[in-house]
Amino acid sequence: MHKSENQRPDGVDGGTDIANGDAAIGRSQDTLSWGQEFKATFMLALPLVLTQLAQMAYFTTDVIMMGWLGKDALAAGSLATALLHPIQLFGIGALTAVAPMAAQAIGAKDYTSVRRTARQGLWLTIILGALLIFLLFQSEWIFAQVGQEKEIYLQSSSYLYYASWSLFPALGIVALRGMVNAHSEAAIILWITITGIFINALGNYALMFGNFGFPKLELVGAGISTSFVNLVGFTLLISYVAVSKTYSSYNLFTNFWRPDWPRFMELLRVGVPIGLMITTEVGMFSAATALMGWLGQDALAAHAVALQCAAIAFMVPLGLSQATTIRVGLAQGSHNPLGVKRAGWISIVAGTGFMLFTGALFIVMPETLIGFYIDKSNPANTIPFALAVSYLAVAALFQLVDGAQAMSAAALRGLGDTKVPMIVGIIGYWGCGMATSYYLGFVLDWQGVGIWVGLAVGLAFVAVVLTSRFALRERYGLLRY
């Protein structure tokens, strides 16, 4: 006897569970007005945005506490994250494919595919984690090859040796998060992340500075704390998935080690281009950090602070982009081109509008923002403070295009279109962005400001091309009918 298409693998009807928390999942998107689609997107995006801000909060905690150790530690920590983040984000990007694939399956009422996708996401977590950790263990050699100061990169490598172990749980969180978010239960991710902020702050305070009877480990302590926080987060999330009624009927962990190569390869086909695109973007910023290292510790410390401000602003469109991928994926799975149109354009307009606001803040109050990280009253900080203010002024200019490129890429992911955006990203971030950064920064001797202008050029190129691609989605055959 065949199961109906809206039944889960064990015969349990999945329609009730997936409708919880988001009426639009249980309701055809072609019946939604623009205002209703905006509301549905907003309700899904709100916990995702708050999660991204919470995630940034404990990254910010690391930066602040590294700054308390001194500008050498701050520079070393910045250099370490310049290597860690692109590598980590490649894995995160690859596993981001779980979200649109699960959303499309839900839109098509194919609940067996939801289980297969999430399970193979965990398989990919194990494989990618092992490969990426091995790469991070080569950090000393990598830093030496790109001309960094030995005194700085030895500290960076000591942090990375311990922080690299965070990759297994961090990637596992992304795999499970994709399934959870597709069911509009993002609030649990938010609470787990908030818990992580406090654990990370306490861990840093104890291990970096030798409080509560622990040894003073400085950057090593920060690395240990990072891995521990991610392990706690993954444990909490996998426990929730195991006991929640929404997911227990999927039997996600039953016969976990049974191969499902077709779904695994599909996950790679969709996810690897996402990972490469994200890596090329973050790699552009990391390469800019390496270029800043050539200009000295003052420029590197100032760059770290300005980049942190820009990264915090980006958390809102980043959270919104996750909702965009899911909303577009649901419409794509249910063969609803009008739903795709509304979900995509609402998000693109909202994301770019928010970044216009943050860009204005960078222009109006740069010294206030920089003051959270660098003590202006300390004479030793005069130069890095002034440099950070100048870099933030340029960051204000690329806020708009940064939001546009993030949202358009997310909408295309919801359609399953990842290969072409990856190529556009490589050309834009490196062929345009980094080439311009080097030319302006060192050939024309604009130094740090030139490097930041190059970043803006790369983001603008990608924003224009990807937004145009989404606008012409029917011509490119990206819709399913």
C-alpha positions in Angstrom: 0.0 0.0 0.0 1.5 3.4 -1.0 1.7 6.3 1.4 -0.1 9.5 0.5 2.2 12.3 -0.6 1.5 14.3 2.6 2.5 11.5 5.0 5.9 11.1 6.7 7.9 7.9 6.3 6.2 6.3 9.3 2.7 7.1 8.0 2.1 10.0 10.3 0.5 13.0 8.7 3.0 15.8 8.7 0.6 18.6 7.8 -0.3 19.7 11.3 3.3 19.8 12.6 4.8 21.8 9.8 2.0 24.4 10.0 2.9 25.3 13.6 4.3 28.9 14.0 3.8 30.0 10.4 0.4 29.9 8.8 1.8 30.5 5.4 3.4 27.1 5.4 0.0 25.4 5.8 -1.5 27.9 3.3 -0.7 28.2 -0.4 1.5 31.2 -1.0 -0.5 32.2 -4.1 -3.3 33.3 -1.8 -1.1 35.7 0.1 -1.1 39.5 -0.7 2.1 41.5 -0.8 1.3 42.6 2.8 0.6 39.1 4.0 3.8 37.8 2.4 5.7 40.6 4.1 4.2 39.6 7.5 5.0 35.9 6.9 8.6 36.7 5.9 9.0 39.0 8.9 7.6 36.5 11.4 10.0 33.9 10.1 12.9 36.3 9.8 12.6 37.9 13.3 14.0 35.0 15.3 16.6 34.4 12.6 17.8 38.0 12.7 17.9 37.9 16.5 19.9 34.7 16.3 22.4 36.3 14.0 22.7 39.3 16.3 23.2 36.9 19.3 25.8 35.0 17.3 27.6 38.2 16.6 27.4 39.1 20.3 29.6 36.3 21.4 32.0 37.0 18.5 32.0 40.6 19.6 32.7 39.4 23.2 35.8 37.7 21.9 37.0 40.8 20.1 36.4 43.0 23.1 38.2 40.6 25.5 41.1 40.2 23.1 41.3 44.0 23.1 41.6 43.9 26.9 44.7 41.7 26.5 46.3 44.4 24.3 46.6 45.5 20.7 49.0 42.6 19.9 46.5 40.0 21.1 43.7 41.9 19.1 45.8 41.8 16.0 46.6 38.1 16.5 43.0 37.3 17.1 42.0 39.2 14.0 44.5 37.3 11.9 43.3 34.0 13.3 39.7 34.7 12.5 40.7 35.8 9.1 41.7 32.2 8.4 39.1 30.5 10.6 36.0 32.2 9.3 36.5 31.5 5.5 37.2 27.9 6.2 34.3 27.6 8.7 32.0 29.4 6.4 32.7 27.1 3.5 31.4 24.3 5.6 28.5 26.4 6.8 27.7 27.4 3.2 27.8 23.8 2.0 25.4 22.8 4.8 23.2 25.8 4.2 21.8 23.6 1.3 19.8 21.7 3.9 17.4 24.7 4.4 16.3 25.3 0.7 16.2 21.5 0.0 14.0 20.9 3.1 11.8 23.9 2.3 11.2 22.8 -1.2 10.4 19.3 0.1 7.9 20.7 2.5 6.4 22.9 -0.2 6.0 19.7 -2.3 4.7 17.7 0.7 7.5 15.3 0.3 8.4 14.6 3.9 10.6 11.6 3.2 12.9 14.0 1.5 13.1 16.2 4.6 14.5 13.3 6.6 16.9 12.2 3.9 18.2 15.8 3.5 18.8 16.4 7.2 20.4 13.0 7.8 22.8 13.5 4.9 23.5 17.0 6.3 24.9 15.3 9.4 26.9 12.9 7.3 28.4 15.9 5.5 29.1 17.6 8.8 31.4 14.7 9.9 33.3 14.6 6.6 33.8 18.3 6.1 34.6 18.8 9.8 37.5 16.4 9.6 38.9 17.9 6.3 38.6 21.5 7.5 40.2 20.9 10.9 43.2 19.3 9.2 43.5 22.5 7.1 43.4 24.7 10.1 46.2 22.8 11.7 48.5 24.1 8.9 47.9 27.7 10.1 51.5 28.6 10.9 52.7 27.6 7.5 49.8 29.5 5.8 50.5 32.7 7.8 54.2 32.5 7.0 53.5 32.1 3.3 51.4 35.3 3.2 54.1 37.4 4.9 52.6 37.9 8.4 54.8 38.8 11.4 56.0 35.7 13.2 55.3 37.2 16.6 51.7 37.7 15.7 50.9 34.5 13.8 52.4 32.3 16.5 49.7 33.7 18.9 47.1 33.2 16.1 48.0 29.6 15.6 47.9 28.8 19.3 44.3 30.1 19.3 43.4 28.1 16.2 44.7 24.8 17.5 41.9 24.8 20.1 39.2 26.8 18.3 39.4 24.5 15.2 37.7 21.7 17.2 34.5 23.9 17.2 33.9 22.9 13.6 32.3 19.6 14.2 29.5 20.9 16.5 29.2 24.2 14.6 28.6 22.5 11.3 26.2 20.0 13.0 24.2 23.0 14.3 23.9 24.3 10.7 22.7 21.0 9.4 19.9 20.6 12.0 19.1 24.3 11.9 18.2 24.1 8.2 15.5 21.5 9.0 14.3 23.4 12.1 14.1 26.7 10.3 12.2 25.2 7.4 9.6 24.2 9.9 9.4 27.8 11.2 10.8 26.8 14.6 13.7 29.2 14.6 13.0 30.4 18.2 14.8 27.3 19.6 18.0 28.3 17.7 17.7 31.8 19.2 17.5 30.5 22.8 20.4 28.1 22.3 22.5 31.0 20.8 21.6 33.3 23.7 22.7 30.6 26.1 26.0 30.4 24.2 26.7 34.2 24.7 26.8 33.8 28.5 28.8 30.5 28.4 31.3 32.1 26.1 31.7 35.3 28.2 32.2 33.2 31.3 34.6 30.9 29.6 36.7 33.7 28.2 36.7 35.5 31.5 37.9 32.4 33.3 40.4 31.0 30.8 41.7 34.1 29.1 42.4 36.0 32.3 42.9 33.3 34.9 39.7 33.9 37.0 37.7 31.4 39.1 40.9 29.5 39.8 41.6 28.7 36.2 45.1 29.3 34.6 45.6 32.5 32.5 45.7 31.1 29.0 45.0 34.3 27.0 44.2 33.5 23.3 44.4 29.7 24.0 41.7 30.2 26.6 39.5 31.9 24.0 40.0 29.0 21.6 39.0 26.5 24.2 35.9 28.5 25.1 34.9 28.7 21.5 34.9 25.0 21.0 33.1 24.3 24.3 30.3 26.8 23.5 29.6 25.1 20.1 29.6 21.7 21.7 27.0 22.8 24.2 24.9 24.4 21.5 25.0 21.2 19.3 24.1 19.0 22.3 21.1 21.2 23.1 19.8 21.3 19.5 20.2 17.6 18.8 18.4 16.8 22.1 15.6 19.1 21.1 15.3 17.4 17.6 15.3 14.0 19.3 12.4 14.7 21.7 10.3 17.2 19.8 7.0 15.9 18.3 7.7 17.9 15.1 10.8 15.8 14.3 10.4 12.5 16.2 8.2 11.0 13.6 10.9 11.6 11.0 13.1 8.9 12.7 16.1 11.0 11.8 18.6 8.8 13.8 17.2 5.4 12.9 19.6 3.6 10.6 21.7 6.7 10.6 24.7 5.0 9.1 22.8 3.6 6.2 24.2 5.3 3.0 22.0 7.5 0.9 24.4 8.5 -1.8 21.9 10.1 -4.2 20.8 12.6 -1.6 24.3 13.1 -0.4 25.5 14.0 -3.9 22.5 16.3 -4.4 23.4 18.0 -1.1 26.9 18.5 -2.5 25.6 19.7 -5.8 23.6 22.4 -4.2 25.7 23.1 -1.2 29.3 23.2 -2.4 28.6 26.2 -4.7 27.0 28.0 -1.8 30.0 27.2 0.3 32.4 28.4 -2.4 30.5 31.6 -2.9 30.4 32.5 0.8 34.1 31.5 1.1 35.1 33.8 -1.8 33.2 36.7 -0.2 34.6 36.2 3.3 37.9 35.3 1.7 37.9 38.8 0.1 37.6 40.3 3.6 40.2 38.0 5.0 42.6 38.8 2.1 42.0 42.5 2.9 43.0 41.7 6.5 46.2 40.2 5.2 46.8 43.3 3.1 46.2 45.4 6.2 48.8 43.3 8.0 51.4 44.6 5.5 50.6 48.1 6.7 51.4 47.3 10.3 49.6 46.5 13.6 47.8 49.9 13.9 46.1 49.4 10.5 45.3 45.8 11.3 43.8 46.6 14.7 41.7 49.5 13.2 40.6 47.2 10.3 39.4 44.6 12.9 37.2 47.1 14.7 35.7 48.6 11.6 35.1 45.2 10.1 33.4 44.2 13.3 31.0 47.2 13.1 30.2 46.3 9.5 29.7 42.6 10.4 27.2 43.5 13.2 25.2 45.6 10.7 25.2 42.7 8.3 23.6 40.3 10.8 20.1 41.7 10.1 20.1 41.1 6.3 21.9 37.8 6.9 19.1 36.6 9.2 16.5 37.9 6.7 18.3 36.1 3.9 17.8 32.8 5.7 14.1 33.5 5.8 14.2 34.5 2.1 15.7 31.2 1.1 13.0 29.3 3.0 10.1 31.4 1.7 11.3 31.2 -1.9 12.0 27.5 -1.4 8.5 26.8 -0.2 7.0 28.6 -3.2 9.4 26.9 -5.6 8.5 23.5 -4.1 4.8 24.1 -4.5 5.3 25.4 -8.1 4.1 28.9 -7.3 5.9 31.6 -9.4 3.8 34.4 -7.8 5.0 33.3 -4.3 8.6 33.3 -5.5 8.2 36.8 -6.9 6.7 38.2 -3.7 9.0 36.5 -1.3 12.1 37.5 -3.3 11.4 41.1 -3.9 10.0 41.8 -0.4 13.3 40.5 1.1 15.5 42.4 -1.4 13.8 45.7 -0.7 13.8 45.2 3.1 17.4 44.1 3.3 18.8 46.9 1.2 16.6 49.4 3.1 18.0 48.3 6.4 21.5 48.6 5.2 20.9 52.1 4.0 20.0 53.0 7.6 23.1 51.4 9.1 25.3 53.2 6.5 23.9 56.5 7.7 24.8 55.6 11.3 28.4 54.9 10.2 28.6 58.4 8.7 26.8 60.2 11.6 28.4 58.6 14.7 31.6 56.7 13.8 33.6 57.8 16.9 30.8 56.5 19.2 30.8 53.1 17.5 34.6 52.8 17.4 34.8 53.8 21.0 33.2 50.6 22.1 36.3 48.8 21.0 39.2 51.2 21.3 39.8 53.6 24.2 40.4 57.0 22.5 41.8 58.5 25.7 44.8 56.1 25.6 47.6 57.9 23.6 48.8 54.5 22.2 45.4 54.2 20.4 45.4 57.5 18.6 46.5 56.2 15.3 44.3 53.0 15.2 41.3 55.0 16.3 41.6 57.5 13.5 42.2 54.8 11.0 39.1 52.9 12.1 37.0 56.0 11.7 38.2 56.5 8.1 37.6 52.8 7.3 34.1 53.0 8.7 33.3 55.9 6.4 34.0 53.7 3.4 32.0 50.9 5.0 29.0 53.2 5.0 29.2 53.4 1.2 28.9 49.7 0.6 26.2 48.9 3.1 23.5 49.3 0.4 25.1 46.9 -2.1 26.1 44.5 0.6 22.4 44.1 1.6 21.3 43.8 -2.1 23.9 41.1 -2.9 23.0 39.0 0.2 19.3 39.1 -0.4 19.4 38.3 -4.1 21.8 35.4 -3.6 19.4 34.1 -0.9 16.5 34.3 -3.2 18.4 32.4 -5.9 19.3 29.7 -3.4 15.7 29.2 -2.7 15.2 28.4 -6.3 18.1 26.0 -6.2 20.3 28.3 -8.3 23.8 28.1 -6.8 26.3 27.4 -9.5 26.0 30.7 -11.5 26.0 32.9 -8.4 29.2 31.1 -7.3 30.9 32.1 -10.5 29.6 35.6 -10.2 30.9 35.8 -6.7 34.4 34.6 -7.7 34.6 37.2 -10.5 33.1 40.0 -8.4 34.8 39.5 -5.1 38.3 38.7 -6.4 38.4 39.8 -10.1 36.9 43.2 -9.2 37.1 43.6 -5.4 40.6 42.3 -4.4 42.2 43.6 -7.6 40.8 47.0 -6.9 41.9 46.8 -3.2 45.5 46.0 -4.2 45.7 48.6 -6.9 44.2 51.5 -4.8 45.9 50.5 -1.6 49.4 49.9 -2.8 49.8 51.1 -6.4 48.1 54.4 -5.8 49.1 54.4 -2.2 45.7 55.0 -0.7 46.7 52.4 1.9 43.8 51.2 4.1 41.1 53.4 2.6 42.0 52.0 -0.8 41.6 48.5 0.4 38.2 49.3 1.8 37.1 51.0 -1.5 38.0 47.8 -3.3 35.7 45.8 -1.0 32.9 48.1 -2.0 33.6 47.6 -5.7 33.4 43.8 -5.4 30.2 43.8 -3.5 28.6 46.3 -5.9 29.4 44.1 -8.9 27.9 41.0 -7.3 24.8 42.9 -6.2 24.0 44.2 -9.7 24.5 40.9 -11.4 22.6 38.7 -9.0 19.7 41.1 -8.6 19.4 41.2 -12.3 19.5 37.4 -12.5 16.6 37.1 -10.0 14.6 39.7 -11.9 15.1 37.6 -15.1 14.5 34.3 -13.4 11.9 33.1 -15.9 14.1 33.9 -18.9 16.9 31.8 -17.3 14.5 28.9 -16.6 14.9 29.0 -12.9 11.2 28.5 -12.0 9.5 25.1 -11.7 6.0 24.8 -13.2 
